[in-house]
């Protein structure tokens, strides 16, 4: 029983460091509505993506700047419970900065 707990803890710690960041080269602006740490399905340790595709042109009409895919404690727990057959992560989409994004609105 003790060795099983050690194996699960090691798998969680090893998987917790895997953050993927994609950058388009555009300056980052605001996070796309509904895409801040959104639950993202994956399978087989994250090597097979879920069936859901994201329409980035709809989420960020003027282009995207950054996409981050990373695990968190809840997604790691879900993966460990299924022996990482189902291995979700969190995805955040940041849109490209637009003129006026820095201005304060009253």
Secondary structure, DSSP 8 states (H G I E B T S, - for coil): -HHHHHHHHHHHHHHTT--EEEE-SS-EEEE-TT-SSEEE-EETTTTEE-S----HHHH-TT-EEEEEEE--HHHHHHHHHTTTSB--EEEEEEEE--TTTTS---
